[in-house]
């Protein structure tokens, strides 16, 4: 019997745990769910009585050593900063490990130790990063094998709400993953390549520079750039490419409204506001505006940002109750923390909400002297608050990777991400079988003809 140790049972672990238990009997697995909040673990495994649940503390060195030493494979669903702990222990003991989080330098440095022990540590196996790597590399590898010259690659992913005509949410958005990351999105720097030139977008302009993307059958979206697209030059072997751009998808109108918060300074996370425990939503917004007792907060905001009082942006802000006299409900906080807390009141999924994952790639290439283009897209809908599209697209490829590592189909000792055919091929095959299919459209750029 092979033993799987799952560290953490948070929001994205739902589909992962369900998949492992559904396959446990056939594949002869014993599954242990290790979670600090044991009640959360019980909730996630209520339908799987055979699950072994333990209260787990990642900072307890003896417990970490004992549990990992007894496992054949570790699935880490811990917060990103803690992955290094099980990674070091897995490298030391020669145990396999998989996780959805970004590969960090300290874990990358363990590659030779993993390899010497014949063990694998595969990271970035979720949605983004994860399915984006796998689906992009499948097409890129195919185009290279056929002898084509790649000239441009663009990729966008978005965690959104499914369209619902009865839902009056003008943002067409709610939190489907870490709310803090949404509030802080884009901070720092943005770098990409466009037509052979390096381009940079400062944070205060990021949400003003968007692309419109149409996905047949699903409508129009807008995309803004992610931080450093240049990382993918080497990850995807794209040195010499003319255009490389990686971004995030939102519904049309979102970015222009979100830019209001950036221009106000409401996404700042470097200092705390005063008297937060007595502050209302309205006072929070007013704290960033000039003193003028003769004008309303709404009017001052409209004048400051040069937007209309009846504009779509103002309507979105009013829908969030940002001008209400409701207390924020925090004792202290930075502007970003306060904004996150306010947004959670309206942007938390309810029983009627269904989330949506949209992924889109565009590949430009030269085939026998002719410019061509492939557009590839995947759309996944959530089932309910628990079985969300986000949970499925993060948890299922991770669970499938665990399965194929234990079966020996994936056998690549060392530390890796799923850009290798040996890793991505079996996972994409299984995702396709359960309906996570990428639809490809070929475009002849000379005559703009489309072939599905």
C-alpha positions as CSV (number, residue, x, y, z in Angstrom):
1,X,0.0,0.0,0.0
2,X,1.3,3.4,-1.0
3,X,0.9,6.3,1.5
4,X,0.0,9.8,0.5
5,X,0.4,12.7,3.0
6,X,-1.6,15.8,2.2
7,X,-0.4,18.8,4.1
8,X,-3.2,21.4,4.4
9,X,-6.9,21.2,3.6
10,X,-7.7,24.8,2.6
11,X,-10.1,26.1,-0.1
12,X,-8.1,24.7,-3.1
13,X,-7.8,21.2,-1.6
14,X,-11.4,20.2,-2.0
15,X,-11.1,18.6,-5.5
16,X,-7.7,17.2,-4.7
17,X,-8.9,15.3,-1.7
18,X,-12.0,14.1,-3.5
19,X,-9.9,12.7,-6.4
20,X,-7.5,11.0,-4.1
21,X,-10.2,9.2,-2.2
22,X,-12.1,8.3,-5.3
23,X,-9.0,6.5,-6.6
24,X,-7.7,5.2,-3.3
25,X,-9.2,1.7,-3.4
26,X,-8.3,1.0,-7.0
27,X,-4.7,2.3,-6.6
28,X,-4.2,0.9,-3.1
29,X,-3.5,4.2,-1.4
30,X,-3.6,5.2,2.2
31,X,-4.4,8.9,2.5
32,X,-3.5,11.1,5.5
33,X,-4.8,14.6,5.7
34,X,-2.6,16.7,8.0
35,X,-4.2,20.0,9.0
36,X,-3.7,22.5,11.8
37,X,-7.5,23.1,11.9
38,X,-8.7,19.5,12.4
39,X,-12.3,20.6,12.1
40,X,-11.6,21.9,8.6
41,X,-10.0,18.6,7.7
42,X,-13.1,16.7,9.0
43,X,-15.3,18.9,6.9
44,X,-13.3,18.2,3.7
45,X,-13.3,14.4,4.3
46,X,-16.8,14.0,5.7
47,X,-17.7,11.6,2.8
48,X,-14.5,9.6,3.1
49,X,-14.6,7.7,6.4
50,X,-11.4,5.8,5.6
51,X,-9.4,9.0,5.6
52,X,-6.7,9.3,8.3
53,X,-6.9,12.8,9.9
54,X,-4.2,14.3,12.1
55,X,-3.7,17.7,13.7
56,X,-0.5,18.9,12.2
57,X,1.9,21.7,12.9
58,X,4.5,22.4,10.2
59,X,6.8,24.0,12.8
60,X,6.9,20.8,14.9
61,X,10.1,19.3,13.6
62,X,9.6,15.9,15.2
63,X,6.1,15.6,13.7
64,X,7.2,16.7,10.3
65,X,10.0,14.1,10.3
66,X,7.7,11.3,11.5
67,X,4.9,11.9,9.0
68,X,7.0,12.4,6.0
69,X,9.3,9.4,6.8
70,X,6.2,7.2,6.7
71,X,4.9,8.6,3.4
72,X,5.6,7.6,-0.2
73,X,4.5,11.0,-1.6
74,X,3.8,14.4,0.0
75,X,1.2,16.8,-1.4
76,X,1.9,20.3,0.0
77,X,-1.2,22.6,0.1
78,X,0.4,24.8,2.8
79,X,0.9,28.5,2.4
80,X,3.7,29.2,0.0
81,X,6.2,30.3,2.6
82,X,6.1,26.9,4.3
83,X,6.8,24.6,1.3
84,X,10.6,24.7,2.0
85,X,10.1,22.7,5.2
86,X,8.6,19.6,3.7
87,X,10.8,20.0,0.6
88,X,14.0,19.8,2.7
89,X,12.7,16.8,4.6
90,X,11.6,15.0,1.4
91,X,15.0,15.7,-0.2
92,X,16.7,14.3,2.9
93,X,14.5,11.2,3.1
94,X,14.2,10.6,-0.6
95,X,10.4,11.1,-0.7
96,X,8.4,12.4,-3.7
97,X,6.6,15.8,-3.3
98,X,4.2,17.8,-5.5
99,X,2.6,21.2,-5.0
100,X,0.8,23.9,-6.9
101,X,2.9,26.8,-5.7
102,X,5.6,28.7,-7.6
103,X,9.1,27.2,-7.6
104,X,11.5,29.2,-5.4
105,X,15.3,29.3,-5.5
106,X,15.7,27.6,-2.2
107,X,13.7,24.6,-3.3
108,X,15.4,24.6,-6.7
109,X,18.7,24.3,-4.9
110,X,17.5,20.9,-3.6
111,X,17.3,19.4,-7.1
112,X,20.6,17.5,-6.9
113,X,19.7,16.1,-3.5
114,X,16.3,14.9,-4.8
115,X,17.9,13.4,-7.9
116,X,20.6,11.6,-5.9
117,X,17.8,9.9,-3.9
118,X,15.8,9.1,-7.0
119,X,12.9,11.2,-5.8
120,X,10.9,13.9,-7.6
121,X,9.7,17.4,-6.4
122,X,7.3,18.8,-9.0
123,X,6.0,22.3,-8.4
124,X,3.6,24.7,-10.2
125,X,1.1,21.9,-10.8
126,X,-2.1,23.9,-10.3
127,X,-3.9,26.3,-12.6
128,X,-1.7,29.4,-13.0
129,X,1.0,28.3,-12.6
130,X,0.3,24.8,-13.8
131,X,-2.2,24.1,-16.5
132,X,-0.9,27.2,-18.3
133,X,2.6,25.6,-18.5
134,X,1.3,22.3,-19.6
135,X,-1.1,23.5,-22.3
136,X,1.3,26.1,-23.7
137,X,4.2,23.7,-23.8
138,X,2.1,21.1,-25.6
139,X,1.5,23.5,-28.5
140,X,5.0,25.0,-28.4
141,X,6.7,21.6,-28.5
142,X,4.4,20.6,-31.4
143,X,5.2,23.7,-33.4
144,X,8.9,23.3,-32.9
145,X,8.8,19.7,-33.9
146,X,7.1,20.7,-37.1
147,X,10.0,23.1,-37.8
148,X,8.0,26.3,-37.4
149,X,9.5,29.6,-36.3
150,X,7.7,31.1,-33.2
151,X,7.3,34.9,-33.3
152,X,4.8,35.7,-30.5
153,X,3.3,34.1,-27.5
154,X,0.6,35.6,-25.3
155,X,-1.2,33.9,-22.4
156,X,-4.0,35.1,-20.1
157,X,-5.9,33.4,-17.2
158,X,-8.8,34.6,-15.1
159,X,-10.8,33.4,-12.1
160,X,-14.2,35.0,-12.7
161,X,-17.9,34.6,-12.1
162,X,-20.1,32.8,-14.5
163,X,-22.5,35.0,-16.4
164,X,-25.8,35.3,-14.7
165,X,-28.5,37.7,-16.0
166,X,-30.2,37.6,-12.6
167,X,-27.1,38.7,-10.8
168,X,-26.9,42.5,-10.4
169,X,-23.2,42.5,-9.6
170,X,-21.8,45.1,-12.0
171,X,-18.2,44.0,-11.4
172,X,-19.0,40.5,-12.6
173,X,-16.4,39.4,-10.1
174,X,-16.0,37.9,-6.6
175,X,-13.1,36.4,-4.8
176,X,-12.4,32.8,-5.9
177,X,-8.8,32.7,-4.6
178,X,-6.7,34.6,-2.0
179,X,-8.4,38.0,-1.6
180,X,-5.1,39.7,-0.5
181,X,-3.4,38.7,-3.7
182,X,-6.3,40.2,-5.7
183,X,-6.0,43.5,-3.8
184,X,-2.2,43.7,-4.3
185,X,-2.2,42.5,-7.9
186,X,0.2,44.2,-10.2
187,X,2.3,46.0,-7.5
188,X,6.0,46.2,-8.2
189,X,6.9,46.1,-11.8
190,X,5.6,44.8,-15.1
191,X,8.0,43.7,-17.9
192,X,7.3,42.1,-21.3
193,X,8.4,42.1,-24.9
194,X,6.3,43.6,-27.7
195,X,7.5,43.4,-31.4
196,X,11.1,43.0,-30.3
197,X,11.1,45.9,-27.8
198,X,11.2,45.6,-24.0
199,X,8.2,47.3,-22.4
200,X,7.5,48.3,-18.8
201,X,4.3,49.5,-17.2
202,X,4.4,51.3,-13.8
203,X,1.8,50.2,-11.3
204,X,-0.1,53.5,-11.4
205,X,-0.8,52.9,-15.2
206,X,-1.2,49.1,-15.2
207,X,-5.0,48.9,-15.1
208,X,-5.3,51.7,-17.8
209,X,-3.4,49.6,-20.4
210,X,-5.5,46.6,-21.2
211,X,-6.2,44.2,-24.1
212,X,-9.5,43.1,-25.4
213,X,-9.7,39.4,-25.9
214,X,-12.6,37.5,-27.6
215,X,-13.2,33.8,-26.9
216,X,-15.7,32.3,-29.3
217,X,-18.8,31.1,-27.4
218,X,-17.9,33.0,-24.3
219,X,-17.7,36.6,-25.3
220,X,-15.2,39.4,-24.6
221,X,-12.8,39.9,-21.8
222,X,-10.1,42.4,-20.9
223,X,-6.6,41.5,-19.8
224,X,-3.9,43.3,-17.9
225,X,-0.3,42.4,-17.8
226,X,1.2,40.2,-15.1
227,X,4.5,41.2,-13.4
228,X,7.4,39.7,-15.2
229,X,6.7,38.0,-18.5
230,X,10.4,37.8,-19.2
231,X,10.7,34.8,-16.7
232,X,9.1,32.7,-19.5
233,X,11.9,33.3,-22.0
234,X,13.9,30.5,-20.4
235,X,11.0,28.5,-18.9
236,X,9.5,28.0,-22.3
237,X,12.7,28.2,-24.3
238,X,11.5,31.4,-26.1
239,X,14.8,33.4,-26.4
240,X,14.6,35.4,-29.6
241,X,10.8,35.7,-29.8
242,X,9.4,39.1,-30.9
243,X,6.4,39.3,-28.4
244,X,6.0,37.7,-25.0
245,X,3.1,38.8,-22.8
246,X,1.4,37.2,-19.8
247,X,-1.7,38.6,-18.2
248,X,-4.9,38.2,-16.2
249,X,-8.4,38.2,-17.5
250,X,-11.4,40.2,-16.1
251,X,-14.8,41.1,-17.4
252,X,-15.0,44.4,-19.5
253,X,-15.1,47.5,-17.2
254,X,-13.4,45.9,-14.2
255,X,-10.0,47.4,-14.8
256,X,-11.2,50.9,-15.2
257,X,-13.1,50.7,-12.0
258,X,-10.3,49.0,-10.1
259,X,-7.9,51.8,-11.2
260,X,-10.0,54.1,-8.9
261,X,-8.6,52.3,-5.9
262,X,-5.0,52.5,-7.2
263,X,-5.2,56.2,-8.0
264,X,-6.7,56.9,-4.5
265,X,-3.9,54.9,-2.8
266,X,-6.4,52.4,-1.3
267,X,-4.2,49.4,-2.3
268,X,-1.2,50.7,-0.3
269,X,0.2,48.1,2.1
270,X,3.1,50.0,3.6
271,X,1.5,51.9,6.4
272,X,-1.5,51.7,8.8
273,X,-4.3,54.2,9.0
274,X,-5.4,55.8,12.3
275,X,-8.6,55.1,14.3
276,X,-9.6,52.3,12.0
277,X,-11.8,50.8,14.7
278,X,-14.1,53.9,14.5
279,X,-13.9,54.4,10.7
280,X,-16.8,53.9,8.3
281,X,-16.7,52.9,4.6
282,X,-17.4,56.5,3.7
283,X,-14.7,57.8,5.9
284,X,-12.2,55.4,4.5
285,X,-12.7,56.8,1.0
286,X,-12.8,60.3,2.3
287,X,-9.5,59.9,4.0
288,X,-7.7,59.9,0.6
289,X,-9.5,63.1,-0.7
290,X,-8.9,66.8,-0.1
291,X,-10.7,68.6,2.7
292,X,-13.8,70.4,1.4
293,X,-16.8,70.3,3.8
294,X,-19.0,71.9,1.1
295,X,-18.7,68.9,-1.3
296,X,-19.9,65.3,-0.8
297,X,-17.4,62.5,-0.8
298,X,-18.9,61.3,-4.1
299,X,-18.4,64.7,-5.7
300,X,-14.8,65.0,-4.4
301,X,-14.0,61.6,-5.7
302,X,-15.5,62.3,-9.1
303,X,-13.6,65.6,-9.5
304,X,-10.3,64.1,-8.2
305,X,-10.4,61.2,-10.8
306,X,-12.3,63.1,-13.5
307,X,-15.1,60.6,-13.7
308,X,-18.8,61.3,-14.0
309,X,-21.2,61.1,-11.0
310,X,-23.3,58.7,-13.0
311,X,-20.4,56.8,-14.6
312,X,-20.1,53.0,-14.7
313,X,-17.1,53.3,-12.3
314,X,-19.2,55.3,-9.7
315,X,-22.0,52.8,-10.0
316,X,-19.6,49.9,-9.2
317,X,-18.3,51.8,-6.2
318,X,-21.8,52.5,-4.9
319,X,-22.7,48.8,-5.3
320,X,-19.8,47.9,-3.0
321,X,-21.4,50.2,-0.3
322,X,-18.2,52.3,-0.3
323,X,-20.1,55.5,0.5
324,X,-22.2,54.0,3.3
325,X,-21.8,54.8,7.0
326,X,-21.3,51.1,7.9
327,X,-18.3,50.6,10.2
328,X,-15.4,48.8,8.5
329,X,-15.2,46.3,11.4
330,X,-11.4,46.2,11.9
331,X,-9.3,47.3,14.8
332,X,-6.4,48.3,12.6
333,X,-5.0,47.9,9.1
334,X,-3.2,49.2,6.1
335,X,-5.3,50.7,3.3
336,X,-5.0,47.4,1.4
337,X,-6.1,45.4,4.4
338,X,-9.1,47.7,4.9
339,X,-10.1,47.6,1.3
340,X,-9.9,43.8,1.3
341,X,-12.1,43.6,4.4
342,X,-14.7,45.9,2.8
343,X,-14.7,44.0,-0.5
344,X,-15.2,40.6,1.2
345,X,-18.6,41.8,2.4
346,X,-19.8,41.9,-1.2
347,X,-17.3,39.7,-3.1
348,X,-17.6,36.5,-1.1
349,X,-19.3,33.6,-3.0
350,X,-22.8,32.8,-1.9
351,X,-25.0,29.8,-2.6
352,X,-26.2,31.1,-5.9
353,X,-22.7,32.0,-7.3
354,X,-20.8,29.8,-9.7
355,X,-17.2,30.7,-10.5
356,X,-15.5,30.4,-13.9
357,X,-12.0,29.8,-15.0
358,X,-10.9,31.1,-18.4
359,X,-7.5,30.4,-20.0
360,X,-6.4,31.7,-23.4
361,X,-3.2,31.3,-25.4
362,X,-2.1,32.9,-28.7
363,X,0.8,31.5,-30.7
364,X,2.1,33.4,-33.8
365,X,4.5,31.5,-36.0
366,X,5.9,31.2,-39.5
367,X,5.1,28.0,-41.4
368,X,6.9,27.6,-44.7
369,X,7.2,31.3,-45.0
370,X,3.5,32.0,-44.2
371,X,2.4,33.8,-41.0
372,X,0.0,31.7,-39.0
373,X,-1.7,31.9,-35.6
374,X,-3.2,29.4,-33.1
375,X,-5.6,30.5,-30.4
376,X,-6.2,27.9,-27.6
377,X,-8.7,28.3,-24.9
378,X,-10.2,26.4,-21.9
379,X,-13.3,27.4,-19.9
380,X,-14.2,25.5,-16.7
381,X,-17.4,26.2,-14.6
382,X,-17.7,25.7,-10.9
383,X,-20.5,23.5,-9.4
384,X,-21.1,25.3,-6.1
385,X,-19.4,27.2,-3.3
386,X,-17.3,24.2,-2.4
387,X,-16.6,22.5,-5.7
388,X,-15.5,25.6,-7.5
389,X,-13.8,25.9,-10.8
390,X,-10.8,27.3,-9.0
391,X,-10.6,24.3,-6.7
392,X,-10.9,21.9,-9.6
393,X,-8.3,23.5,-11.8
394,X,-5.8,23.9,-8.9
395,X,-6.4,20.5,-7.2
396,X,-7.1,18.0,-10.0
397,X,-3.9,18.4,-12.0
398,X,-2.0,18.2,-8.7
399,X,-3.8,15.0,-7.7
400,X,-3.3,13.5,-11.2
401,X,0.4,14.3,-10.9
402,X,0.5,12.5,-7.6
403,X,-1.2,9.5,-9.2
404,X,1.2,9.3,-12.1
405,X,4.3,9.8,-9.9
406,X,3.3,6.9,-7.7
407,X,2.4,4.7,-10.7
408,X,5.8,5.4,-12.3
409,X,4.4,7.0,-15.5
410,X,6.0,10.3,-14.4
411,X,9.6,9.5,-13.4
412,X,11.9,12.5,-13.6
413,X,14.1,12.7,-10.4
414,X,15.0,16.2,-9.3
415,X,13.1,19.5,-8.9
416,X,10.9,20.4,-11.9
417,X,7.9,22.3,-13.1
418,X,5.5,20.7,-15.7
419,X,7.2,22.1,-18.8
420,X,8.5,18.6,-19.8
421,X,6.5,16.3,-22.0
422,X,7.0,13.4,-19.6
423,X,5.2,15.4,-16.9
424,X,2.5,17.4,-18.8
425,X,1.4,14.7,-21.3
426,X,-0.3,12.2,-18.9
427,X,-1.9,15.1,-16.9
428,X,-3.3,16.8,-19.9
429,X,-4.6,13.5,-21.2
430,X,-6.6,12.9,-18.0
431,X,-7.8,16.5,-17.8
432,X,-9.1,16.2,-21.3
433,X,-11.0,13.0,-20.4
434,X,-12.9,14.8,-17.7
435,X,-13.9,17.7,-19.9
436,X,-11.0,20.2,-19.3
437,X,-10.5,20.4,-23.1
438,X,-8.5,23.1,-24.9
439,X,-10.2,24.3,-28.0
440,X,-7.8,25.4,-30.8
441,X,-8.5,27.8,-33.6
442,X,-6.1,28.2,-36.5
443,X,-5.9,31.7,-38.1
444,X,-4.2,32.4,-41.4
445,X,-2.8,35.9,-40.8
446,X,-2.6,36.6,-44.6
447,X,-6.3,36.3,-45.2
448,X,-7.6,36.2,-41.6
449,X,-9.4,32.9,-42.3
450,X,-10.3,30.8,-39.3
451,X,-10.2,27.0,-39.0
452,X,-11.5,25.4,-35.8
